[in-house]
Amino acid sequence: MPDMANVEKFSCWLESLSEFDYVINCAGIVRDNILGKIKTSDIIETVNINLVSNVLILNKFLPIMLNRQFGRLIIMGSIVGESGNVGQAVYSSSKSALVGLVRTAVREINLYTLRSKAANVTVNLLEPGFVKSNMTDRVPEKILDRILSRKPNQSLLEASAIADTVIDLLRAESPFNGAVLRANGGLSL
């Protein structure tokens, strides 16, 4: 996969792909800094990877899936897209924008099915909480302890729990479409 910060390269790479039944975009970066100190290049890179890549993916695969009458698109958001977080204004807003993107895509699927033929195509947003990962490894222990103290089990989520949720969303009989699923272990209700 090319550097997704370069929108043109990513767009060309997408065009080289053929048809898929399932597309899951887990891309995301964080460039932490407080408002007033964020570099313009960090803003552009974060928005391109966290938001623009998802628009490009939907733009490429949604029409293909509608024509084939089946497909599953899953976008990974973040709990921070809903709650906000100190030093993460760009990350938070880029992840928050995914809610509108997913809901718009589903409305367009509905419009397509009204005008044409029924299609078993879904687009869903999964908003994980804090998962054991390279990203959470960089969070200072004191801050992570404070965050986890607000959870019933006071621990990071395992990636396998997120994977299980993704598998459920990929099922052909999945009832979810346009859902914003919060997989955060009770951190946000």
N, C-alpha and C positions, 0 to 999 in steps of 0.2 A: 504494500500500500504506500502511495507517495505521501510526502509531507502535507498533511491536511491544512497547514497554515497557508499553503500556497493554493488558493482556491482554483486557479486555472489548471494546475497540474492534477488536483483532485478531481475536478470536473472531467478532464480528459480521461483519467483512469476509470471513472465511473462509466463513461461512454464505451470503453473497451469491454465492459462486462456484458454477459448475456443474461438470460432469464434465471431467476431464482424464486423459489416458493417462500423462503424465509430470509429476511434481512434484519439484522440486529446491529444498531450502531451504539457502541460502548465508548466512543471517543470522548475524551474530556481532558482539559488541562486547567490548572489553577495557577494564576500569577498573583499571589497575595500582595496587597498594598492598600493602604488607606486612601480614601478619596483625597485628591489634591496632590498625591504622590505617585499616581499610577502613570506609567510610561505609555505613550500612544501606541507604540509597537506591541506592548503587552495586551492592550485593549483589543487591537485588531486581531492578533493571534488567537486570543481567547474566544472572541465572538466567531471567528472563522471556524475554529475547531468545534466549539460547543453548540453553535446554532446554524451557521451557514452550511456546514457539512450535512446536517439533517435535512435542510431545505433541498439541497442538491440530491440527496438520496431519495427523498419522496418524489421529487420532480422526475427522477429517472425511473424508479421502480413502480410507482403507483399506477401509471397508465398501462404498463406491461401486465401487472397483476390483475387489473380490471379487465383487460382484454382476455386474459386466461381464466378469469372468474375465480381465482384463488390466490391468496397470498397473506403473509403475516409480516408486518413491519413493527419492530419494537425499538423504541428510542430510550436510552438511559438518561434520565434526568438526575436530580439530586435533591435531598431533603433541604439543602441550602437554597435551592431555587424557590422554595416556599417560605422558609424561615428567615433568610438573610443571614449574614455572618460578618462580624467585624473584619475588615481587610479583604473582603471578597465581593465587593460591589459588582465587578464585571462578571465574575464567575456566577454569582447569584442571579443577576439579571439575564445572563445568557441561558441559564438553565430554566429560569422562570418563563422565558419566551417559548419554551417547548410546549407548554400547556396549550397556548393559543395555536401553535402549529399543528399539534395532534388533533385538536378539536375541529380546526378548519379542514384538515384532510378528511376527517370522518364526514363532515357535512358535504364535502365534494364527492365522496363515495356514495352518499345517500342521493345526491343529485344525479349521479351517473346511473344508479340503479332505477331511479324514477324514469329517466329518459331512454334507457337502453334495456339492459338485462340484469337480473340479479347477480351479484358477485359476492362470494365468501372471502372478502378482503377486510382485514382489520389493521388498525394502527393504534398502538397503545404506548403509553409513557410509564416507565417504571422509575420511581424515585427512591433509590436506596438511601439508607441512612449511612452511618459510618461503618464501613466494611474493612476487614483486615486486608490491606493492600499497600502498595508503594506510596500511595497518596496519604494514607493515614499514618504511615511510618514516619512521615515528616512533621506531623503535628506534635508540638512539645507535650511531654507527658503530663504536665500540670494542667494544660488546657484540655487534653483528651480525658483526663480523670474527671474534670468538672463537667464535661459533656456527658460522659457515660454515667455519672451519678444521677442523671435525670431519667435513666432507663431502668425498667424493672429488674433486668438481669445484670445490669452494669457492665456489659461486655460488648466488644465489637461484633458485628454480624460476620458470619462465615460466607465466603463467596458461593459456597454450595447452596445456601438458602436462596440467594438471588438466582442462581442457575435453575433451581427447582421451579421458581416462579416463572422464569422465562419459558421453561418447558411447558408449563400449564398454558401459557399464552399462545404457544405455537400449535396446540392441538386444533384439529380441524373443527371440532365441536365447541371450541372456546366461546363463551358467551360475551367476552369482553371486546368492546370496540369503542375507542375514544376514552378509554379508562385512564385515570391517573392513579396508579397503584403505589401506595406508600409502603415500602418494605424497610421499616426502620426500627423494628423491635420495640415499638411503643414510645419512641423519642418524640414523635410528633403525632398528634391525634386530630 
